[in-house]
Amino acid sequence: MNSESKLITAQEVAELFSLSVDTVWRYTRENRIPFIEVGNRQYRYCKDDVLRALSEKKYSDMAKEKKATYPISILPELLVEILSPSTKKEIELLS
């Protein structure tokens, strides 16, 4: 965490990332987003760290939800779908 980073509450995380507060707390319990415990069941978050964690999770979830019968690859900042064998043949015929 950057020393200049301001710590934010679960409510602020929810507002920033269009999540419910319950989802933020669930992600905290599941260690899906980084947090700092500042007291008994009191948590604070670094916006940049949460953004990074949610972005990485988003691409991972997209790959799982796709359920393709052909492989997909996850590259930094980009989800790439590899063409199915039949689509590849169609493209080769058009070339």
Residue pairs with C-beta under 8 A, 6 or more apart in sequence:
1 46
1 48
1 49
2 46
2 48
5 46
5 47
5 48
6 47
7 36
7 38
7 44
7 45
7 46
8 16
8 44
8 45
8 46
8 47
9 44
9 45
10 21
10 24
10 25
10 28
10 43
10 45
11 21
12 45
13 19
13 24
13 33
13 45
13 47
13 50
14 20
14 21
14 23
14 24
16 47
16 50
17 50
17 51
17 54
19 27
24 33
24 45
27 33
28 35
28 43
32 53
32 57
33 45
33 49
33 50
33 53
33 54
34 45
34 46
34 49
34 50
34 53
35 43
35 44
35 45
36 43
36 44
36 45
36 46
37 43
38 44
59 74
59 79
60 74
62 79
63 72
63 74
63 79
66 72
66 81
68 81
68 84
69 84
70 82
70 83
70 84
70 85
71 82
72 79
72 80
72 81
72 82
73 80
73 82
74 80
83 91
